[in-house]
């Protein structure tokens, strides 16, 4: 558990005492009529964002344009100003993306005068570029090595490495740092090639800055054994386990070609700001992803193929916008409050990563970040999932407010499973104190029916949402963010 500084502890103790005197009844709570009004606004925003007109909010489509325009308009109505801090790109922070899908591949190995083209069920090659071709480059066998292989043994050569589940991606990344012409990962059998094709053969969206991953290829043990001879190949594989193993030049060359359908496009994060009154006191960040999967849910002959994403994540954006309105109404606040709607979360937290690479303010000035994702699942009164618990200095304040409000913590082990699967992870990795508090993630019993049912399916529609827990969460966030944005009630580490 993170310990409180003396000054912060005194302040928090005072709040707890006040909560005890009042019975906690007025903390993170409002009259029923006000809850009803909040529910109406949330429902309105979700119904718009999850409508067929927005076509599943896929980045790079008309659905994105309508989504970004709606969010920008609502931020302006709420009284925010642009938070990009870029006069040339108000409200919209561009995120350069690439959408790529493998098209063809060919691997041919030459030993002496003999050429062997590997069959499609035993080998595959992939590139994120439109075409990549390596012609008769020397082969070097590195076995299971990566960090200890000299760059001179790799640069310009085709590296042959032995695949190991869970280890191979990191090993390839290390080897690619030495600029090989390509890498062939040797996998167990045809079933493994099928898995590779499913993983690498699908359409992917990635940041343009990270889209050149090198020419990556795979081949089965049997294919390599056929090329080099069973006895010789087994000898190489066995030698790779020797502590004295060194890379082996295979006295062979390979030609590898891969093509891909590739489209570069610009998507946008939307950033607004509630200006604070105390300069140089840091900032608070609210964030949620606006994107979903577009018009490609279910089989091609299905009547409804739009991934409307009412829960994931029209509900999170709606909750964030409503919280922003309420924070504006009770402001001004000491610290700036930035409101970020990210793109391409579904493709790997890409909008959040882009924000972290090019933030409107230095990341070390963000005193707290609160993510809103997939919130409309749990009924009112549900326990709270605390994603990021134990990872930031925010724990004492958050747990203190929860105690005052009579809110109970959910299954911490279950919530921890989702730390890396939400936008806050991109910020945590850069040292930003980022958390996600949600009744939707309070227990497996609450979330599992959604994950096994409408998650990433056409059934994620407005009619399926449950806003009771979402409103509880919104009111809890209002109290927490109000305190974090107040220089008298929250002191970041180093300011105590």
C-alpha angles and dihedrals in degrees: 000000000000112000122231121238113243094254094045090046092055092050093047090046090055091052091049090051091051090048091051092050092050093042089240090272096130098042113104090347135112135180117279093250090058091048088053090052091049090050091052092052093046091049091049094052094044091048090055097044093044095045122118087245088070090051097214096310096260115178114253096026139099085261089064093050092052091045095049091046092051094049092046091050092050092049090052092048089051090057100255125142126216111288100194091091085214114113089197093059109030116189093350120082107193119234114195109218138179125208113200137174125185115246113173138357139185133183122188124176122199123202112178105312095338121099121194121191109201116233120246093246091055103040144023137180129204139192134174089213123084091252135357125182131181114186123206096328118171118263122230122186114218098169108198096340128111118139094044097049113107115240090233089064091054112032111103093359131104107248119216112202133174114246122236121181111248092009105061099075092056092043092052091049091054093047093048089059087073092056105243117184088240142329126237112199111200111219131188106257149325091293088059090051089052089054090048091052091051092049099041100025098067126091111271136189120210142162111279089230090059100036098100101080096157130250104309122189140170136204135178126248088245093054092052091045090053091051099045100026126263096260095046093046094049089050091055093048091049092048090055089071093056116107089224094052117141128183115279126217104225097207088232138101134215137206114209125182130178132171132193141186103244133184125181117204143158122245127177143234111207115222127186131171140211102206116230127219101227112071120220093013096119131250141264121224129209115189143174134159119252098192131095137168104286125216101335108092121131131352120334093250094052116123092228118035100158115116095214094177098205093164095027098074120322085085093055093050091047091051092048092050092048091049088050091054091050094047090050090051094053095040167111096119129196096239128051113257114211120199115204127188107189132208129219099019089141090059094055111302088292098155092050091048090050090050090051091050094049110019123176088232130025109281092229089064092061104101095185140000125200121196125206115201134150094348105154101084114082128071122240114283095034122142118264124250109217108203109191095026110162093015101091142035088250094084099092094050094044095047090045093054091046090053092050091049093048091242118150127219116242131215103320094192091053093047091050090064089071100050093100094040099067137065094257089071091069088057097041088057089059094050098262113141097240127169140166121214115190139149087213089071097040096103142000089240090062100043105033097074089057095045092050094041126033099001108127090352135111090254093073091104137147091260091065100056125113112199103180096091092037091059090047088052093047092054091046090052091049090060095042096046091045089058096042089051090052116087090206095057104036128046117185117220109284093029095074 
